[in-house]
Amino acid sequence: MIRNRIPDIVVKRLVTYLRVLQDSSREGYVSSAELGDLASVNGAQVRKDLALFGEFGKQGVGYPVEALISEIAKILGADRDIDVVIIGVGELGTAVARYISARKRANPAYRFTVKALFDQDKRKIGSKLEGVVIQPLTELSSIGSSPLTKVGIIAVPAAAAQDVLDAGVAQGIRGFLNFAPIKLKSPPGVRVHHTDVTLALQELAFYV
């Protein structure tokens, strides 16, 4: 499958291309140089990235904007609805749930939806956040029947994160965004992206 041979950095640039095209008011055609300016890369890189997936433009004219948005969305799987499960409804998990829900309200075409929320705090269980009932972690098995549930967001303490990932994998989740400050082990076919806010801030501090 071609997506297994595409470098991660190319995928990140494709995500950027899609976002800047969707956010711009550009119509008609966009040249590789113009798209490169919007995405902060050079035009040659744009052409090289897109050529990995086919020929989408016309030489001397550029890329048809609407068609290019559609093609990149298909490549990224951003043309399908994806249910998101958030495990850990503390300050971070709450903020993420509100962000995704706000994006969905602002743009109904936004493909991610908070489907379920889980936490171990008995004071939170049964309450609602963005219209979704917070369930006990022991009910994680309830997501197994939804074919749309592909992504899990881990926002629990480091000590609990591996168990949470393992439980999610057992229910068919194949992609995780991990906010816990720990590297997690995942089986083949399961993708984990680690996002450590503290590490990112410490790295940024070096440059300022």
FITI-931634 format. One line per field, with one value per atom (N, C-alpha, C): residue number from 1; residue in three letters; atom name; x, y, z. Coordinates in pm, 1 decimal. Layout:
<tikes>
num	(NUM|...) .
residu	(ala|...) .
atome	(CA|...) .
xx	(X|...) .
yy	(Y|...) .
zz	(Z|...) .
</tikes>
This chain:
<tikes>
num	(1|1|1|2|2|2|3|3|3|4|4|4|5|5|5|6|6|6|7|7|7|8|8|8|9|9|9|10|10|10|11|11|11|12|12|12|13|13|13|14|14|14|15|15|15|16|16|16|17|17|17|18|18|18|19|19|19|20|20|20|21|21|21|22|22|22|23|23|23|24|24|24|25|25|25|26|26|26|27|27|27|28|28|28|29|29|29|30|30|30|31|31|31|32|32|32|33|33|33|34|34|34|35|35|35|36|36|36|37|37|37|38|38|38|39|39|39|40|40|40|41|41|41|42|42|42|43|43|43|44|44|44|45|45|45|46|46|46|47|47|47|48|48|48|49|49|49|50|50|50|51|51|51|52|52|52|53|53|53|54|54|54|55|55|55|56|56|56|57|57|57|58|58|58|59|59|59|60|60|60|61|61|61|62|62|62|63|63|63|64|64|64|65|65|65|66|66|66|67|67|67|68|68|68|69|69|69|70|70|70|71|71|71|72|72|72|73|73|73|74|74|74|75|75|75|76|76|76|77|77|77|78|78|78|79|79|79|80|80|80|81|81|81|82|82|82|83|83|83|84|84|84|85|85|85|86|86|86|87|87|87|88|88|88|89|89|89|90|90|90|91|91|91|92|92|92|93|93|93|94|94|94|95|95|95|96|96|96|97|97|97|98|98|98|99|99|99|100|100|100|101|101|101|102|102|102|103|103|103|104|104|104|105|105|105|106|106|106|107|107|107|108|108|108|109|109|109|110|110|110|111|111|111|112|112|112|113|113|113|114|114|114|115|115|115|116|116|116|117|117|117|118|118|118|119|119|119|120|120|120|121|121|121|122|122|122|123|123|123|124|124|124|125|125|125|126|126|126|127|127|127|128|128|128|129|129|129|130|130|130|131|131|131|132|132|132|133|133|133|134|134|134|135|135|135|136|136|136|137|137|137|138|138|138|139|139|139|140|140|140|141|141|141|142|142|142|143|143|143|144|144|144|145|145|145|146|146|146|147|147|147|148|148|148|149|149|149|150|150|150|151|151|151|152|152|152|153|153|153|154|154|154|155|155|155|156|156|156|157|157|157|158|158|158|159|159|159|160|160|160|161|161|161|162|162|162|163|163|163|164|164|164|165|165|165|166|166|166|167|167|167|168|168|168|169|169|169|170|170|170|171|171|171|172|172|172|173|173|173|174|174|174|175|175|175|176|176|176|177|177|177|178|178|178|179|179|179|180|180|180|181|181|181|182|182|182|183|183|183|184|184|184|185|185|185|186|186|186|187|187|187|188|188|188|189|189|189|190|190|190|191|191|191|192|192|192|193|193|193|194|194|194|195|195|195|196|196|196|197|197|197|198|198|198|199|199|199|200|200|200|201|201|201|202|202|202|203|203|203|204|204|204|205|205|205|206|206|206|207|207|207|208|208|208) .
residu	(met|met|met|ile|ile|ile|arg|arg|arg|asn|asn|asn|arg|arg|arg|ile|ile|ile|pro|pro|pro|asp|asp|asp|ile|ile|ile|val|val|val|val|val|val|lys|lys|lys|arg|arg|arg|leu|leu|leu|val|val|val|thr|thr|thr|tyr|tyr|tyr|leu|leu|leu|arg|arg|arg|val|val|val|leu|leu|leu|gln|gln|gln|asp|asp|asp|ser|ser|ser|ser|ser|ser|arg|arg|arg|glu|glu|glu|gly|gly|gly|tyr|tyr|tyr|val|val|val|ser|ser|ser|ser|ser|ser|ala|ala|ala|glu|glu|glu|leu|leu|leu|gly|gly|gly|asp|asp|asp|leu|leu|leu|ala|ala|ala|ser|ser|ser|val|val|val|asn|asn|asn|gly|gly|gly|ala|ala|ala|gln|gln|gln|val|val|val|arg|arg|arg|lys|lys|lys|asp|asp|asp|leu|leu|leu|ala|ala|ala|leu|leu|leu|phe|phe|phe|gly|gly|gly|glu|glu|glu|phe|phe|phe|gly|gly|gly|lys|lys|lys|gln|gln|gln|gly|gly|gly|val|val|val|gly|gly|gly|tyr|tyr|tyr|pro|pro|pro|val|val|val|glu|glu|glu|ala|ala|ala|leu|leu|leu|ile|ile|ile|ser|ser|ser|glu|glu|glu|ile|ile|ile|ala|ala|ala|lys|lys|lys|ile|ile|ile|leu|leu|leu|gly|gly|gly|ala|ala|ala|asp|asp|asp|arg|arg|arg|asp|asp|asp|ile|ile|ile|asp|asp|asp|val|val|val|val|val|val|ile|ile|ile|ile|ile|ile|gly|gly|gly|val|val|val|gly|gly|gly|glu|glu|glu|leu|leu|leu|gly|gly|gly|thr|thr|thr|ala|ala|ala|val|val|val|ala|ala|ala|arg|arg|arg|tyr|tyr|tyr|ile|ile|ile|ser|ser|ser|ala|ala|ala|arg|arg|arg|lys|lys|lys|arg|arg|arg|ala|ala|ala|asn|asn|asn|pro|pro|pro|ala|ala|ala|tyr|tyr|tyr|arg|arg|arg|phe|phe|phe|thr|thr|thr|val|val|val|lys|lys|lys|ala|ala|ala|leu|leu|leu|phe|phe|phe|asp|asp|asp|gln|gln|gln|asp|asp|asp|lys|lys|lys|arg|arg|arg|lys|lys|lys|ile|ile|ile|gly|gly|gly|ser|ser|ser|lys|lys|lys|leu|leu|leu|glu|glu|glu|gly|gly|gly|val|val|val|val|val|val|ile|ile|ile|gln|gln|gln|pro|pro|pro|leu|leu|leu|thr|thr|thr|glu|glu|glu|leu|leu|leu|ser|ser|ser|ser|ser|ser|ile|ile|ile|gly|gly|gly|ser|ser|ser|ser|ser|ser|pro|pro|pro|leu|leu|leu|thr|thr|thr|lys|lys|lys|val|val|val|gly|gly|gly|ile|ile|ile|ile|ile|ile|ala|ala|ala|val|val|val|pro|pro|pro|ala|ala|ala|ala|ala|ala|ala|ala|ala|ala|ala|ala|gln|gln|gln|asp|asp|asp|val|val|val|leu|leu|leu|asp|asp|asp|ala|ala|ala|gly|gly|gly|val|val|val|ala|ala|ala|gln|gln|gln|gly|gly|gly|ile|ile|ile|arg|arg|arg|gly|gly|gly|phe|phe|phe|leu|leu|leu|asn|asn|asn|phe|phe|phe|ala|ala|ala|pro|pro|pro|ile|ile|ile|lys|lys|lys|leu|leu|leu|lys|lys|lys|ser|ser|ser|pro|pro|pro|pro|pro|pro|gly|gly|gly|val|val|val|arg|arg|arg|val|val|val|his|his|his|his|his|his|thr|thr|thr|asp|asp|asp|val|val|val|thr|thr|thr|leu|leu|leu|ala|ala|ala|leu|leu|leu|gln|gln|gln|glu|glu|glu|leu|leu|leu|ala|ala|ala|phe|phe|phe|tyr|tyr|tyr|val|val|val) .
atome	(N|CA|C|N|CA|C|N|CA|C|N|CA|C|N|CA|C|N|CA|C|N|CA|C|N|CA|C|N|CA|C|N|CA|C|N|CA|C|N|CA|C|N|CA|C|N|CA|C|N|CA|C|N|CA|C|N|CA|C|N|CA|C|N|CA|C|N|CA|C|N|CA|C|N|CA|C|N|CA|C|N|CA|C|N|CA|C|N|CA|C|N|CA|C|N|CA|C|N|CA|C|N|CA|C|N|CA|C|N|CA|C|N|CA|C|N|CA|C|N|CA|C|N|CA|C|N|CA|C|N|CA|C|N|CA|C|N|CA|C|N|CA|C|N|CA|C|N|CA|C|N|CA|C|N|CA|C|N|CA|C|N|CA|C|N|CA|C|N|CA|C|N|CA|C|N|CA|C|N|CA|C|N|CA|C|N|CA|C|N|CA|C|N|CA|C|N|CA|C|N|CA|C|N|CA|C|N|CA|C|N|CA|C|N|CA|C|N|CA|C|N|CA|C|N|CA|C|N|CA|C|N|CA|C|N|CA|C|N|CA|C|N|CA|C|N|CA|C|N|CA|C|N|CA|C|N|CA|C|N|CA|C|N|CA|C|N|CA|C|N|CA|C|N|CA|C|N|CA|C|N|CA|C|N|CA|C|N|CA|C|N|CA|C|N|CA|C|N|CA|C|N|CA|C|N|CA|C|N|CA|C|N|CA|C|N|CA|C|N|CA|C|N|CA|C|N|CA|C|N|CA|C|N|CA|C|N|CA|C|N|CA|C|N|CA|C|N|CA|C|N|CA|C|N|CA|C|N|CA|C|N|CA|C|N|CA|C|N|CA|C|N|CA|C|N|CA|C|N|CA|C|N|CA|C|N|CA|C|N|CA|C|N|CA|C|N|CA|C|N|CA|C|N|CA|C|N|CA|C|N|CA|C|N|CA|C|N|CA|C|N|CA|C|N|CA|C|N|CA|C|N|CA|C|N|CA|C|N|CA|C|N|CA|C|N|CA|C|N|CA|C|N|CA|C|N|CA|C|N|CA|C|N|CA|C|N|CA|C|N|CA|C|N|CA|C|N|CA|C|N|CA|C|N|CA|C|N|CA|C|N|CA|C|N|CA|C|N|CA|C|N|CA|C|N|CA|C|N|CA|C|N|CA|C|N|CA|C|N|CA|C|N|CA|C|N|CA|C|N|CA|C|N|CA|C|N|CA|C|N|CA|C|N|CA|C|N|CA|C|N|CA|C|N|CA|C|N|CA|C|N|CA|C|N|CA|C|N|CA|C|N|CA|C|N|CA|C|N|CA|C|N|CA|C|N|CA|C|N|CA|C|N|CA|C|N|CA|C|N|CA|C|N|CA|C|N|CA|C|N|CA|C|N|CA|C|N|CA|C|N|CA|C|N|CA|C|N|CA|C|N|CA|C|N|CA|C|N|CA|C|N|CA|C|N|CA|C|N|CA|C|N|CA|C|N|CA|C|N|CA|C|N|CA|C|N|CA|C|N|CA|C|N|CA|C|N|CA|C|N|CA|C|N|CA|C|N|CA|C|N|CA|C|N|CA|C|N|CA|C|N|CA|C|N|CA|C|N|CA|C|N|CA|C|N|CA|C|N|CA|C|N|CA|C|N|CA|C) .
xx	(84.2|0.0|88.2|59.4|147.8|166.2|62.0|74.6|181.6|210.8|313.2|454.0|467.2|598.2|621.0|526.7|538.1|604.6|713.4|780.3|686.1|705.7|621.7|624.9|742.0|753.4|666.9|650.6|563.6|418.5|378.5|242.0|214.9|311.7|294.8|278.4|354.2|339.7|205.4|158.1|26.6|-83.0|-71.8|-168.6|-165.9|-45.6|-32.7|-91.4|-63.2|-119.7|-272.1|-329.3|-475.3|-530.6|-467.6|-518.3|-511.7|-397.8|-384.6|-476.4|-500.1|-592.7|-735.5|-772.4|-907.9|-929.6|-825.7|-838.3|-830.6|-777.3|-763.8|-893.6|-907.6|-1025.1|-991.5|-879.7|-831.7|-927.0|-952.0|-1036.6|-960.0|-1014.4|-950.2|-827.6|-710.4|-586.2|-486.7|-400.7|-291.9|-163.9|-59.0|68.6|143.0|242.3|322.4|396.4|439.7|508.9|414.6|290.9|192.7|156.5|136.6|105.0|223.6|343.3|462.5|472.7|440.0|441.8|342.5|224.6|122.3|165.6|239.5|278.1|420.6|489.5|627.1|726.0|708.9|806.5|828.0|925.5|946.6|859.2|839.1|750.9|797.5|929.1|982.5|943.7|942.2|903.5|756.2|672.9|530.7|511.2|577.9|563.8|611.2|722.0|776.8|682.2|625.3|533.1|408.8|347.7|223.0|245.6|363.0|392.5|399.5|418.2|419.2|283.5|178.6|43.8|-26.7|40.8|-20.4|3.4|-59.5|-48.3|-178.1|-170.8|-291.1|-300.3|-192.3|-190.4|-163.0|-161.2|-131.1|-8.8|89.5|212.1|182.7|236.2|215.7|86.4|0.1|-129.7|-137.1|-102.3|-108.7|-205.6|-249.5|-340.2|-480.1|-584.3|-720.1|-747.7|-780.1|-786.5|-886.3|-1009.6|-1111.8|-1074.8|-1026.2|-988.7|-869.9|-775.1|-656.9|-695.3|-784.8|-832.8|-895.8|-979.0|-1045.6|-945.2|-845.1|-746.6|-660.9|-614.9|-532.3|-614.3|-740.5|-828.1|-841.2|-854.3|-864.3|-735.3|-622.7|-493.6|-477.1|-516.0|-498.0|-607.3|-711.6|-823.8|-910.6|-894.6|-971.7|-1104.9|-1141.8|-1270.2|-1372.4|-1342.7|-1433.3|-1452.5|-1563.3|-1589.7|-1513.1|-1455.6|-1380.5|-1425.9|-1469.5|-1507.4|-1383.3|-1377.4|-1262.9|-1305.8|-1224.8|-1246.5|-1140.2|-1181.8|-1086.9|-1085.5|-967.1|-952.3|-872.9|-942.1|-885.1|-946.9|-1038.4|-1111.9|-1071.8|-940.8|-889.1|-886.8|-800.2|-794.7|-757.9|-659.6|-615.1|-720.0|-771.2|-873.2|-997.8|-1034.5|-1150.1|-1126.2|-1006.9|-974.0|-977.2|-923.6|-922.6|-1064.8|-1148.0|-1286.9|-1360.5|-1338.1|-1404.8|-1353.6|-1225.5|-1168.6|-1227.4|-1228.6|-1282.0|-1429.5|-1504.8|-1648.0|-1673.5|-1590.5|-1605.8|-1575.4|-1472.1|-1440.3|-1555.6|-1615.5|-1726.1|-1846.2|-1874.3|-1987.2|-1960.5|-1837.1|-1801.6|-1798.3|-1764.0|-1753.4|-1807.8|-1932.8|-1993.3|-1916.2|-1833.1|-1754.4|-1629.7|-1602.0|-1489.0|-1513.9|-1416.7|-1440.6|-1431.3|-1381.0|-1362.7|-1477.1|-1524.8|-1634.0|-1598.4|-1617.7|-1595.8|-1711.2|-1680.3|-1782.6|-1800.9|-1690.2|-1698.6|-1589.5|-1621.2|-1528.3|-1520.2|-1398.0|-1379.1|-1288.5|-1318.9|-1237.9|-1258.8|-1165.1|-1177.3|-1230.4|-1241.3|-1288.0|-1439.8|-1482.3|-1624.9|-1706.8|-1641.8|-1714.2|-1751.1|-1677.8|-1703.0|-1796.1|-1792.3|-1869.5|-2018.9|-2082.7|-2225.8|-2255.9|-2156.9|-2177.2|-2151.9|-2186.9|-2170.9|-2069.2|-1997.1|-1905.5|-1930.9|-1969.7|-2004.5|-2111.1|-2203.5|-2314.6|-2283.6|-2161.1|-2120.2|-2107.0|-2168.6|-2164.2|-2027.4|-1967.8|-1839.7|-1864.6|-1798.9|-1818.6|-1698.2|-1718.5|-1603.7|-1513.1|-1386.6|-1290.2|-1322.5|-1387.9|-1423.5|-1522.7|-1585.9|-1683.1|-1620.4|-1488.4|-1421.1|-1461.2|-1499.6|-1540.0|-1664.3|-1736.6|-1859.8|-1833.8|-1709.8|-1680.8|-1655.6|-1643.9|-1604.5|-1698.4|-1823.0|-1920.8|-1921.7|-1844.7|-1846.7|-1730.8|-1761.6|-1654.3|-1586.8|-1648.6|-1591.0|-1487.1|-1485.5|-1395.4|-1255.7|-1171.0|-1036.0|-927.6|-964.3|-864.0|-894.6|-792.2|-804.1|-707.7|-752.9|-666.7|-640.9|-514.5|-475.7|-432.3|-508.7|-479.0|-484.4|-415.0|-410.8|-267.6|-246.5|-109.7|-23.5|107.7|200.5|187.1|165.1|159.5|43.5|-61.4|-178.8|-184.5|-96.8|-109.1|-95.1|0.8|19.7|-101.5|-157.4|-277.7|-393.7|-404.9|-511.3|-493.5|-370.7|-345.5|-378.0|-334.0|-360.6|-509.7|-584.7|-730.0|-793.5|-744.5|-797.8|-768.1|-646.9|-609.0|-699.3|-729.9|-815.9|-955.5|-995.2|-1126.7|-1121.5|-1008.3|-1000.1|-947.5|-907.0|-850.6|-711.1|-684.2|-556.7|-470.7|-518.9|-439.8|-459.9|-350.1|-357.8|-277.0|-334.0|-261.2|-234.5|-108.5|-73.5|-18.5|-89.3|-43.8|30.3|29.6|98.9|250.3|326.1|471.1|548.4|518.2|585.2|573.2|676.7|673.1|601.7|508.0|426.1|463.5|445.7|471.4|340.1|346.0|224.7|254.7|155.7|176.1|180.7|226.2|227.9|88.0|82.5|-46.8|-115.0|-55.4|-110.5|-13.6|-66.2|16.4|-4.7|104.9|97.2|176.7|111.8|179.8|189.5|310.0|333.9|339.4|265.5|263.0|289.0|410.9|449.6|465.7|370.7|371.3|495.5|535.1|650.7|778.5|797.5|916.1|917.6|801.5|792.9|829.8|782.8|815.8|964.3|1021.3|1163.0|1248.0|1205.7|1276.4|1266.3|1146.7|1126.4|1209.1|1224.3|1299.3|1443.9|1497.7|1634.0|1651.1|1542.7|1552.2|1509.7|1462.0|1410.7|1495.9) .
yy	(-118.9|0.0|124.5|219.2|333.3|414.4|425.9|510.6|457.2|329.0|271.8|307.2|360.0|395.2|546.3|622.3|768.0|816.8|894.5|945.7|1032.4|1029.2|1106.8|1255.1|1307.3|1449.7|1490.8|1400.1|1429.2|1436.8|1344.6|1346.4|1477.7|1524.2|1650.0|1766.8|1764.5|1872.9|1865.2|1744.8|1730.0|1787.8|1761.7|1816.7|1969.7|2026.3|2171.9|2223.3|2154.0|2196.2|2199.8|2095.0|2087.4|2201.4|2227.4|2332.0|2469.5|2501.8|2636.7|2656.1|2551.0|2561.8|2581.0|2505.6|2517.6|2652.8|2706.3|2833.1|2954.4|2934.3|3046.5|3064.9|3180.5|3208.5|3192.3|3127.0|3112.4|3025.7|3065.5|2990.5|2966.2|2878.7|2852.4|2764.8|2818.9|2741.8|2804.4|2718.2|2764.2|2700.7|2780.1|2726.3|2660.7|2580.0|2515.7|2621.8|2729.5|2836.9|2906.5|2931.7|2996.8|2907.5|2778.8|2686.5|2674.1|2675.3|2670.6|2790.7|2909.3|3029.3|3018.1|2966.3|2950.6|2850.7|2747.2|2639.7|2654.0|2762.8|2789.8|2682.2|2634.5|2546.2|2598.9|2544.3|2592.6|2514.4|2575.3|2515.8|2380.5|2361.7|2232.8|2121.6|2153.6|2053.7|2017.8|2117.9|2093.4|1996.9|2024.6|1938.6|1796.7|1784.9|1653.9|1575.2|1642.6|1574.6|1524.8|1611.7|1575.2|1469.2|1471.3|1374.0|1231.2|1215.9|1081.9|1013.6|1093.4|1038.6|1051.5|1111.9|1125.3|1262.7|1286.1|1415.2|1493.0|1600.4|1675.1|1812.2|1855.4|1990.1|1992.9|2114.0|2136.1|2226.0|2184.3|2260.8|2400.2|2500.0|2637.8|2698.4|2616.4|2664.4|2649.6|2530.4|2504.1|2393.7|2393.5|2290.4|2349.1|2280.2|2327.6|2314.5|2425.4|2429.9|2329.8|2331.3|2242.5|2096.3|2062.0|1923.1|1881.6|1973.3|1941.3|1919.8|2004.4|1984.7|1847.0|1809.0|1678.9|1564.7|1575.8|1469.0|1453.8|1566.3|1558.3|1502.2|1542.6|1490.0|1338.8|1288.6|1143.7|1073.7|1132.3|1073.5|1062.3|1168.2|1172.8|1099.0|1055.2|995.0|1098.4|1225.4|1334.1|1354.7|1260.6|1267.6|1175.6|1125.9|1034.3|1081.9|1045.8|1081.8|988.5|1044.7|965.7|1003.0|903.1|924.1|918.7|1009.0|1019.3|984.1|902.8|868.2|938.2|1010.7|1079.0|1007.6|965.2|890.6|976.9|1023.9|1117.8|1254.2|1292.5|1417.3|1517.3|1536.8|1641.7|1772.7|1864.4|1994.8|1979.7|1895.2|1878.5|1807.0|1694.5|1620.4|1703.8|1784.9|1873.4|1977.3|2036.6|2138.4|2079.7|1958.8|1894.9|1865.0|1814.8|1784.4|1910.2|2019.2|2144.8|2199.9|2183.5|2231.7|2156.1|2023.4|1942.7|1973.4|1985.3|2013.2|2151.4|2250.2|2385.4|2388.0|2314.9|2307.8|2244.5|2142.8|2073.7|2166.1|2245.7|2339.5|2449.0|2495.1|2602.4|2554.4|2428.8|2372.2|2230.0|2211.5|2077.8|1976.1|2024.3|1933.6|1883.1|1939.3|1891.4|1745.4|1660.6|1516.2|1447.4|1515.7|1451.3|1486.1|1384.3|1402.2|1331.0|1400.0|1336.0|1239.5|1112.1|1008.5|961.3|954.9|901.5|962.3|973.7|1026.6|928.6|905.7|811.3|870.6|838.1|885.5|792.5|796.6|713.8|791.2|922.8|1006.2|990.6|932.7|907.8|1036.7|1148.6|1275.9|1324.3|1278.0|1319.7|1224.5|1099.2|996.8|1027.9|1025.7|1054.5|1197.1|1287.0|1424.8|1435.5|1548.8|1566.6|1675.7|1653.9|1753.9|1762.3|1880.4|1899.1|1799.7|1771.3|1683.4|1535.6|1498.7|1358.0|1317.8|1205.9|1156.7|1097.2|1135.0|1079.2|942.8|841.3|704.2|655.6|553.4|495.8|423.6|420.6|358.2|211.8|148.3|6.8|-14.9|92.8|81.7|104.8|106.5|131.0|29.1|-88.3|-192.8|-154.6|-51.7|-12.1|49.1|88.2|150.1|47.3|-78.2|-180.5|-199.4|-158.4|-180.9|-71.9|36.2|147.8|138.5|116.5|107.8|241.3|352.0|484.0|521.3|449.9|484.4|434.6|524.5|488.4|556.0|663.5|744.8|755.6|735.7|753.8|861.5|949.2|1052.8|1018.7|1003.0|962.9|1086.2|1119.5|1236.7|1198.3|1089.9|1038.4|1050.7|1033.0|1035.2|927.6|949.6|859.1|714.6|696.7|561.4|479.2|546.4|474.5|465.5|536.4|552.0|421.4|336.3|210.7|119.9|111.7|28.8|82.1|214.2|276.0|244.0|256.0|223.5|77.4|-11.5|-154.7|-183.4|-116.9|-136.6|-84.5|29.1|84.7|-3.2|-55.8|-146.2|-268.5|-320.2|-437.7|-411.5|-283.0|-247.0|-199.4|-215.9|-186.3|-49.4|31.6|163.1|143.0|209.4|188.9|315.1|424.0|546.2|619.3|662.7|730.4|859.8|962.2|1085.4|1084.7|1071.3|1054.5|1183.0|1236.7|1355.2|1320.4|1194.2|1155.2|1164.3|1212.6|1231.2|1100.6|1008.1|878.1|817.2|748.5|677.9|544.6|516.5|396.4|292.7|166.6|56.2|15.7|-1.0|-38.8|-154.7|-238.7|-352.6|-308.1|-393.2|-359.5|-321.5|-220.2|-176.4|-70.6|-36.3|68.9|186.1|304.2|425.1|511.6|556.9|644.4|771.3|886.9|1015.0|1075.4|1109.0|1161.8|1314.3|1376.8|1522.2|1560.8|1603.9|1643.9|1796.0|1865.6|2011.4|2066.3|2002.8|2050.7|2040.3|1927.8|1910.8|2011.8|2036.5|2132.4|2272.6|2308.3|2439.8|2451.6|2341.7|2344.6|2356.7|2288.9|2299.8|2442.5|2500.3|2635.8|2735.9|2711.7|2804.9|2821.3|2719.5|2726.4|2836.7|2863.1|2954.5|3097.7|3122.5|3255.9|3325.7) .
zz	(0.0|0.0|0.0|-86.7|-104.8|22.6|107.5|225.9|321.5|315.2|401.4|355.4|232.6|179.1|176.5|223.5|221.6|350.4|339.9|460.0|543.8|674.3|765.3|732.6|692.8|665.0|546.2|450.7|335.8|381.5|467.4|519.6|592.1|671.3|743.5|646.9|536.9|439.4|368.5|340.0|277.0|366.3|495.7|590.9|584.2|574.9|565.0|434.2|323.4|194.7|201.5|258.8|267.1|351.4|464.4|554.4|490.0|429.4|373.4|253.3|177.2|64.5|113.4|217.4|271.2|337.5|399.3|470.1|377.2|258.6|166.2|88.0|29.4|-53.1|-200.9|-226.9|-363.7|-446.0|-567.9|-660.4|-789.8|-872.4|-1000.8|-984.5|-1020.2|-1016.2|-918.7|-866.6|-781.0|-833.8|-846.7|-893.6|-777.7|-810.1|-705.4|-623.7|-689.1|-617.1|-519.3|-563.8|-476.0|-358.1|-386.2|-277.5|-183.0|-240.4|-156.6|-64.4|-115.7|-32.0|82.8|53.3|157.2|264.6|220.6|312.6|365.2|326.4|371.0|325.8|202.1|138.8|-3.6|-75.1|-211.2|-310.3|-425.8|-524.9|-573.1|-583.0|-627.6|-530.2|-400.5|-301.1|-314.3|-341.4|-362.4|-479.2|-590.5|-708.5|-680.1|-609.0|-575.9|-485.9|-385.7|-293.1|-365.3|-445.3|-512.1|-619.1|-681.8|-786.8|-733.6|-603.6|-544.2|-557.8|-577.7|-578.3|-713.6|-812.3|-943.4|-1002.3|-1115.0|-1182.8|-1161.0|-1083.4|-1047.7|-1115.0|-1179.9|-1235.6|-1384.2|-1438.2|-1578.8|-1587.5|-1664.9|-1677.6|-1731.7|-1663.5|-1704.4|-1654.4|-1594.7|-1544.1|-1392.5|-1343.6|-1200.5|-1166.0|-1042.5|-992.2|-973.5|-1021.1|-993.2|-843.0|-779.0|-632.8|-575.4|-622.3|-565.6|-584.6|-702.6|-728.9|-643.4|-624.2|-543.5|-397.6|-346.7|-209.8|-196.0|-291.3|-288.2|-292.9|-379.1|-394.1|-269.1|-213.1|-91.9|23.9|34.0|139.3|127.7|6.1|-13.9|26.6|-14.6|19.4|170.6|241.5|387.3|463.6|393.0|463.4|530.6|488.9|548.4|478.6|393.6|325.0|390.2|509.2|580.2|723.1|781.7|920.2|1013.2|1118.8|1215.7|1356.2|1430.1|1569.6|1657.6|1753.8|1843.9|1985.7|2050.8|2190.9|2273.4|2376.1|2463.9|2598.1|2637.9|2763.1|2860.0|2960.9|3056.2|3035.6|3125.6|3107.9|3215.8|3227.7|3314.5|3236.9|3277.1|3210.2|3062.6|3032.5|2894.7|2810.6|2861.3|2788.8|2764.7|2863.1|2849.1|2739.6|2740.8|2641.1|2500.1|2483.3|2351.5|2305.0|2395.8|2361.0|2317.1|2387.6|2352.7|2220.1|2195.2|2069.4|1950.3|1957.5|1847.2|1824.6|1933.2|1921.6|1863.3|1902.6|1848.6|1699.5|1657.7|1514.5|1436.8|1495.4|1429.1|1414.1|1517.2|1508.6|1405.0|1401.4|1308.3|1164.5|1145.9|1011.3|1012.1|973.8|973.8|889.8|796.5|713.1|785.6|903.2|984.4|1017.5|991.9|991.5|1127.2|1228.6|1359.1|1454.0|1524.5|1620.7|1750.7|1862.8|1993.3|2017.6|2011.1|2022.8|2166.4|2241.2|2377.1|2464.4|2593.3|2693.1|2809.1|2857.8|2967.7|3074.3|3199.5|3310.2|3429.0|3523.2|3643.4|3763.0|3750.2|3860.9|3875.6|3986.7|4008.5|4010.6|4043.2|4047.9|3907.8|3807.8|3669.8|3596.0|3632.3|3561.5|3568.1|3453.6|3444.7|3405.0|3423.1|3380.8|3230.4|3171.7|3028.0|2996.7|2888.7|2834.9|2685.4|2638.7|2497.7|2452.1|2544.7|2510.5|2516.6|2554.5|2561.2|2707.3|2742.5|2880.2|2909.9|3022.7|3064.0|3127.8|3074.7|3120.5|3200.7|3283.8|3354.7|3255.7|3284.7|3194.8|3169.3|3264.0|3247.6|3134.0|3087.5|2977.7|2841.0|2834.9|2707.9|2601.2|2644.4|2549.2|2469.8|2515.7|2447.2|2310.0|2282.4|2153.3|2045.2|2082.3|1986.6|1870.5|1885.8|1780.4|1674.5|1692.7|1598.7|1500.0|1371.0|1271.3|1244.9|1289.0|1265.7|1370.2|1482.4|1591.5|1560.2|1512.5|1470.8|1552.8|1625.1|1693.2|1842.0|1922.2|2065.9|2111.9|2198.8|2255.1|2401.1|2434.1|2569.4|2646.8|2750.6|2832.5|2980.1|3011.7|3148.6|3200.5|3331.9|3384.8|3319.4|3319.3|3252.1|3299.2|3428.7|3484.3|3428.4|3382.0|3333.4|3181.6|3112.6|2968.0|2890.3|2926.8|2851.9|2864.8|2985.1|3003.7|2921.2|2913.8|2835.2|2687.0|2638.4|2498.2|2469.8|2556.5|2536.7|2532.6|2621.3|2623.8|2496.3|2447.2|2323.2|2204.1|2197.6|2088.2|2087.6|2205.2|2215.7|2160.3|2156.7|2104.8|1958.9|1896.3|1754.2|1716.6|1815.0|1782.5|1724.5|1613.6|1544.0|1536.1|1592.7|1594.5|1726.6|1787.0|1915.9|1914.0|1974.9|2002.8|2152.6|2189.5|2330.0|2389.7|2489.3|2560.1|2689.2|2727.4|2849.8|2826.4|2924.5|2907.3|2918.7|2827.2|2828.0|2689.8|2644.8|2517.5|2537.4|2450.9|2464.7|2360.6|2396.4|2304.7|2238.4|2106.8|2034.9|1941.4|1914.9|1825.5|1679.7|1589.7|1446.9|1398.4|1314.2|1261.2|1344.3|1458.7|1545.3|1547.2|1522.0|1513.8|1637.7|1697.2|1814.3|1786.1|1797.4|1786.6|1926.2|1966.7|2100.3|2096.6|2186.1|2195.9|2340.6|2368.0|2503.6|2505.3|2564.5|2565.0|2635.4|2745.3|2819.8|2737.3|2670.2|2586.6|2472.6|2413.2|2303.5|2351.5|2471.4|2526.9|2559.4|2612.4|2644.6|2518.4|2412.0|2284.7|2229.5|2237.6|2189.1|2267.1|2396.9|2482.2|2435.1|2371.4|2321.4|2217.2|2141.2|2027.6|2061.1|2181.5|2212.0|2319.3) .
</tikes>
